[in-house]
Amino acid sequence: MRKLLTKVMLGMSLLFGGAFAAFIQSPIPPSTQQNFVRDTDGDGRMDQMEIRFLGNLTKEYVSSMLDSLTFEWIDSSGAAKHYTVAASKFLLNPANKRSLIVDLKSMQNGFRLLTALSTMEFSAAIYGSALLYLRDGSMYPVALKDAMAPAIMSAYLRNMRGKSNDSLTVLFSETVRTVPGCPALLEYKSAKDGKVRKLKTDEIRWNFWMNSAVFVLDKKASADVVSFRDSLRLVNGCVEDTSGNAVSKVSQFSSLTGYSPFEVVVPSMAVDSASRHGAGAEGAGLPIFQLNFQPLPVESARDTAWGVYMDVLGEEFENALREILKMDEKTPVSLSKLKVRFDIRIYTNLGAYVVGTRADIAGNDERLGGKPTQLSLRWNFMDSHGRRVSTGVYIANVTALVEYDGKAVFRNGSDATASYVFGVVRR
């Protein structure tokens, strides 16, 4: 009898102990309100998720009950991509027994610089949910909240060479607001001596969406002023997004990518009106791509066609050339040595090729007339066969290059090609 009792007790201990006990325990649901996406290193790219649960977690529970987490995010090319993270990447949060940390650092270089869960840039798409899978195949939806601070997307310096105030145009990763009491919103690291200085401004001009601003620089500042070789970042605690996520000390410096005369503008939305094509054939009366020359200043808004726009020639343009090429003031700029190139390849959001072209424009082209001009290469919404495309999201790989005497003066993007995501609405 005693031996039988011993066997029963041993069986019960096996039944309710170890892995089998973990197998039969009830799942702990995730929270519906306290799950966050974070940018812990301040580079503007998501690198962590925090998932909170309605009960305490243990290593045994995570390893035996949880399988994976899936979510969609924007990749570096601008396309929505599906990601899966195995439970082996889940870490218990030492500060909260009910919280898991999903480590995404190995993926973050492939993510888009994106600090908001909804954005106009990607046709109002919302990336604020994930799916948590258990080992038994069941699944929990996980609602995510934004805990990422704003970052600098790009910054362009306009150098007036002492004739008037220089200005800095900064594009932010989302709509921002300033924190009262801050003497400066930006600081820069000098390429000459490595020192970090606050950026002194006379005026700040915000756009309507509060995601871009022109900082008119203090003309009376010392000789140590910002130059295009320097790098820039937001001041800790002085800028936040609409969710109250303020810039922290880990915010990283961003390079000044060029002077505003070399700024490339690519619309994020375009409207294809049937009246543009005329009656009858799909592309009647229009070429697939159209090169246009419009004298500056351009007072009217750009039309609804999609294209690549760039202001060329003029005093500011020549000043930028001289600065970058270290040309003497007395040496004239020869327009015959100047060349501008646009190279466009357009794809659907699924990666299917639509159409492409290349245009090379010489600085002494008679259509420029040696005068400040808005140069644009516009697409008239047709594929390579001349058929009008459908409403949808498209990706354009664009090379915009300025050369002088065979030397590259400006190239958009961090490498040879920059990707732009845009929407087409067909009417």
N, C-alpha and C positions, 0 to 999 in steps of 0.2 A: 504493500500500500504506500509506504514511504517512497519507494522507487518510482511508483506511478505518479505520485504528487510532484516529485522532483522533475519528472519529464514534462508534466503539464506546465509547471512554473517556467521551465526552460523554453518551452514552446511559446508561452505568452511573452517572455522577454524578447524572443526573436520577432514575434509578431508586432510588438509595439516599440521596438528599439531600432536604432540605426536607420539604414536606407529605407526599409519597409515602412517605418513610422512616418518618414518624410513623404513617402509615396501616398499614404492615405490621408495626410493632413489636408485641411481645406485651403484653397488658394487665398492669398491676401490681395484684394483688389487695389489698383493704383488710385491715387487721388484724382478727383475731377477738376481741381482748382489750383494745385500747387506743383505743377511740373514746368520746368523752365529750359530754354535754350540759352547758352552762355558763350561769350567770347572771352576766355580767361587771360589771353595774352595780348589783347588790345590791337590785333591786326585787322579787325573788321570782318573776320570769318568765324563762323560757328566752330567751336572745338569741344563742346561738352553739352550733354543734356543731364538734367537732374530730374529723376522720377521719384515722386513720393508715394508712399503706400499707406493703407489704413491700419497698419499693424507693424510691430517690430520685425526686422529682417535678420537672418543669420546667413553665414556662408553656406551652410548645409541646405537651407531653403533655396538660395539662389542657384546652387549647382544642381539640385535635384528637381526643382519645380519650373524654373524659367528656361526658355529656349533661345529667344532672339527678340530684337526690336527692329521694325522696319519703318522707313519714313521717306518722303520725297524732299529733295532740296535742289537748288540751282547749282549746276557745276560751273567750272571756270569758263566754259564756252558759251554760257547763257542758256543752256538747255535744262529742262527739268529731268532729274535722274532719280531712280529708285535705289535706295541703300538698305543693306541689312547688316546689323551688328549682332554677333553671337554673344550669348550670355557670359562667355569667358572674358569679355571686355567690360563686364559690369563690375563696379567697385562699390563696396559698402561705404557710405558717407560717415567718416568718423565723428562729424558734428551732429548727426541726426540718425538715430537707429532705424527710422522709418524711410530712409532715403537711399536711393542708388545713384551713383554717378556713371554715366555712359561716356566712356573716353573716346573722343573722335579726333584726337590730335593727328593720328596717322592719315586721316582723310582730309584735313582742313585745307591743305594746299590745292586740292582739287575742287574746293568750293568757291563759289562766287563771293566777292566782297559784298556782303549782304547782312544788314543788322536789324532788319524789321521783318515781321512775319507777313506783312502785306505791303506791296509796293507797286507804284504806277509803272515802273520800268518793265515789269513782266505782266502787262495787261491785267492788272488788279488781281493776279493770282495770290492765293493765301497758302502759306506753308506753315501751318500751326497744328499739325496732328501727327501721331505716330500709332503704330499697332504693336502691342506687346503680346508675344506668343508664349504659351506654356508648353511644357513637354508633352502634355496629353492632347495637344492640338487645339485647345481652346484659346481664345484671343480676347484681349481687352483694348478698346480704343483709348488713346492717351491724348488729351487736349494739352497743348503746350502754350506757355506764356513767354513773351519777349523779355529777356534779361540782358540784352546786348546793348552796349552804349554806341552812340554814333561814331563814325570814322570818316576820314577824308578820302573821297573817291579820286579826286584830281585837283590840281592847283596850277594856275597859269599866271605868270608874272608879266605885267606890262611895264616895260622900262621906257620912260620918257626922256632919258638922258639929260635930266636936270631942267628941262623946259617946263615941266609941270609935275604934279604929284604922280609917282608911280602907283600902280594898283595891282591887287592880287585877287583873282577870281577863283573862288573855292567852291567845289561841288561836294556836298555831303552825302553820306550813304542813305539818309532818310531825312524827313522833316525834323528840324531841331528847334530848341528854344534856349535862350541865354539865361544864366543864373544871375540875379541881381547882385551888385557889389563887386563883380570881377573887373579889375582894371584892364585886362586883356583876354581875348578869347584864343589867340594863337601864339605859339612860340616857335622859334626856328633854331636849328643847329647850324652854325657856320661851317662851311667846308674849309675855310682858311685855318681856323684855330680850334674847332670842335666845341666852342662855347655855346651854351643855350641862352637865348635872349628872348624876352617878350617882344611881340610885334607891336610897334607903336602905330596907331592909325588915327587919321583925322575924321574919318567917316566910314560907316558900314552901310551898304545898300543891299537890302534883302530882296529876293524875288518873292512872288506871290505865295509859293508853296513853302517858303522858309527852308528849302533844301539847297540853296545856293546863295552866295553873297559876294559882293565886290568890296574888298577892303582897300580904301583909299589910304595910302601910306603917309606917314608924317614926314613932310618935306624938311622940317627943321630938326629931324633926328640926327644923331651923330653919323660919322662917315661909315660906321659899322652897320650897313643896311643889308637887307636880305638880297640875295642874288639867285640866279636860276640854278646854281650848283648846290645850294643849301637844301636842307630838308625841313619839313614843317609838321607840327602836330597840334592838337587841341589841348588847351590848358586844363589840368586836372580840376574837376568839379565845376567848371564854368560853362559847359554846354551839356544839355541833356536832350533825350528824345521825348515824344509826347506821352510815353509810359513812365517817365521819370527816371530813366536809366542814364546816370551822369557819367561823363568821361572820367576814368580813373588814372592812377599813376602809371599803370602798365600800357597806356596808350602809346602806340609806336609812331615814329617819324615816317613821313611820306616824302618822296622826292618831288621837287618842283619839276614838272615834266616838260616845261617849255614856256615860251612867251606867247601871249595871247594872239599875236598876228599869225601864229602857226596852229591855232586851235582848229580842230576838225569837228564839225557839227553834223550829227546824224540823227534825224528825227526818230522818236520812239513810237510814233503812230502816224499813219497815212490813210487817206481816203481815196478810193478809186471810183470816180464818178463816170458813169457811162457817157456823159456828154463830152468827156475829154477825147473819147475814141470816135465819136461820130456814129452815124447810123450804119448798119450793115456789118461788115467784117469785124472780127474780134479786135484787131489792132489798127483799124483804118486810120490813116492820116498821121500816125506817130511812129517814130522808131522805138526800138526796145529801150535804148539808152539815149540820153540827150545831153550834150555839153552846152552849158549856158554861161554867158558873161554879162554880169550886171554891174554897172558903175556904183561905187560906194560914195556916200552912205546909202544903204538900202533902207528906205523908210517904210515900205509896205511889208507885211508879214509874208513869210514864205508860203507858197501855195501848198496844196494838199498832196502833191507828188512826193514820193520818197527819194532821197538822194544824199549825196555827200557834199557838204558845203565848206568852203574855206575862203577867207579873205586874203588876197595877195596884192603885192606891190604897195607903194606908198611909203611914207617916212618911217612909220613904226616897223613895217616889214623890213626895210633896209637897215634900221637900227639893230634889229634882232640878228640879221645876217652878219653885220659888222662885229657885234658882241661875241657871237659864237665862233666866227672865223678869225677873230682878233685882227680885223682889217684896220688899217690906218684910216683916220677920218678923211684924209686927203685923197685916198684911193677911191675912184668912182666905182660904183656897182655896175657891172656890165650885164645887161639883161640877156645878152646872147649866151652867157654862161649859166643862166638860171633855168631850171627845169622843175616842173611840178608833175607828179604822176599819181593817178588814181587807179587802183586795181580792185574790182568788186567781184565777189562770188556770193551768190544768194542761194540759201538752202531752206527747205521746210524745217519745222521744229523737230521732225523725225530724222533729219539729216539727208533727205533726198535733194539732189542738185536741181536747181530751178533755172538759173541763168547767170552769166558773168560777162565782164568786159574789162578792158584796160584803155586808159587814155593818157597820153603824154602831151603836155603843153609847154612850149618853150616860152621863156620870159619875154622874148621879143616878138611873140605872136601878135599879129596886127589886130586881132580881136581884143586883146588886152589894151592896146594903145598906149602902153607905158604908164597907165594910170591905176589908182587903187580900184580893185575889182572884186566882186564876190563871184568866185568861180564855183560852179556846181556841176556835178555829174548826176543826172536824175534818171530814175528808173520809172518806166511807164506801165508797170504792173503786168508785164507779159513774160512768159517763159521763153526758152530758147527757140521754140517753134512759133512764136508770135501769138500764143493763146493767153488770154487774160487769166490771172491766177485767182484763187478763191480767197474769201475772207479767212484770216487765220494769223498765226504767229510764225514769223520767219527769222532766220539768222543770217546776217551778212558778215562775211570775212572781208575786211577792208584794209588795203594798204594805201596810206597817203604819205607821199615822199616828196621832200623838197631837196634838191641838189644844187650846188653851186660849183662850177668848174670841176665836176665829177665827184665832189665830196658831199656826203649826206649831211645836211644841216638839220633836218627834222624828219622823224618817222613816228607815226602814231603808235600807241600801244607799247608794251614792254618788250615785244619782240617784233618780228617782221610783219605780223598781221594782228589786227585787233578785231574782236568779235562784237557785234552789236545785235541785240534782240529788238525786234520791232513788230508792231501789229499792222495788219491791212484790213480795212473795212471796205467792202465792195458794195456800191449802191447802184 
